[in-house]
């Protein structure tokens, strides 16, 4: 089982080979390629990387298929960065 950081780094590595998705991620996060390296390791940024996949199931499944990662690994990483879901009425 990968740690949340390892999963987020795997996602970044995968995104690096997916130019359209990487451009979309950078646009959504307001991050530019130059500051990307500095942001790695920042829990908020790493959580955003994982959330990017969690917000779009086809992208999540493409990552999981390409990297042979179980979707549950991404869900665990998302929970580690964002905390458990809090469902209130």
C-alpha positions as CSV (number, residue, x, y, z in Angstrom):
1,X,0.0,0.0,0.0
2,X,1.3,3.4,-1.0
3,X,1.4,6.4,1.3
4,X,-0.7,9.4,0.4
5,X,2.4,11.3,-0.7
6,X,3.5,8.4,-2.9
7,X,0.1,8.3,-4.5
8,X,0.1,12.0,-5.1
9,X,3.6,11.8,-6.6
10,X,2.5,9.0,-8.8
11,X,-0.4,11.1,-10.0
12,X,2.0,14.0,-10.8
13,X,4.3,11.6,-12.7
14,X,1.3,10.4,-14.7
15,X,0.1,13.9,-15.4
16,X,3.5,14.9,-16.7
17,X,2.9,12.4,-19.5
18,X,-0.6,13.7,-20.2
19,X,-0.1,17.3,-21.5
20,X,-3.8,18.2,-21.9
21,X,-4.6,17.0,-18.3
22,X,-1.5,18.7,-16.9
23,X,-2.4,22.0,-18.6
24,X,-5.9,21.7,-17.1
25,X,-4.6,20.9,-13.7
26,X,-2.2,23.8,-13.8
27,X,-5.0,26.1,-14.9
28,X,-7.3,25.0,-12.2
29,X,-4.7,25.3,-9.5
30,X,-3.1,28.5,-10.7
31,X,0.2,26.8,-10.6
32,X,2.8,27.4,-13.3
33,X,5.4,24.8,-14.4
34,X,8.2,26.7,-12.7
35,X,6.6,26.6,-9.2
36,X,5.4,23.0,-9.6
37,X,8.6,21.5,-8.2
38,X,8.5,23.8,-5.2
39,X,4.9,22.9,-4.4
40,X,5.6,19.1,-4.3
41,X,5.6,18.1,-0.6
42,X,3.2,20.9,0.4
43,X,0.3,18.9,1.9
44,X,-2.3,21.3,0.5
45,X,-0.9,21.1,-3.0
46,X,-0.5,17.3,-2.8
47,X,-4.1,17.1,-1.6
48,X,-5.1,19.2,-4.6
49,X,-3.4,16.8,-6.9
50,X,-5.4,13.9,-5.5
51,X,-8.6,15.9,-5.5
52,X,-8.1,16.7,-9.2
53,X,-8.5,13.0,-9.9
54,X,-11.3,12.5,-7.4
55,X,-13.3,15.2,-9.1
56,X,-13.4,13.5,-12.5
57,X,-14.0,9.7,-12.5
58,X,-12.9,9.2,-16.2
59,X,-9.5,10.8,-15.3
60,X,-9.3,8.8,-12.1
61,X,-9.9,5.5,-14.0
62,X,-7.4,6.5,-16.7
63,X,-4.8,7.0,-14.0
64,X,-5.6,3.8,-12.3
65,X,-5.5,1.8,-15.5
66,X,-2.3,3.3,-16.7
67,X,-0.5,2.9,-13.4
68,X,-2.2,-0.3,-12.2
69,X,-3.3,1.5,-9.1
70,X,-6.5,0.5,-7.3
71,X,-9.0,3.3,-7.1
72,X,-9.1,2.6,-3.4
73,X,-5.5,3.8,-3.1
74,X,-6.5,7.2,-4.5
75,X,-9.5,7.3,-2.2
76,X,-7.2,6.6,0.8
77,X,-4.8,9.3,-0.2
78,X,-7.7,11.7,-0.7
79,X,-8.9,10.9,2.8
80,X,-5.4,11.3,4.3
81,X,-5.1,14.8,2.8
82,X,-8.6,16.0,3.3
83,X,-9.7,14.1,6.4
84,X,-12.7,11.8,6.6
85,X,-15.9,12.9,4.9
86,X,-18.2,14.8,7.1
87,X,-21.8,14.2,6.1
88,X,-24.3,16.4,7.9
89,X,-27.9,16.9,7.2
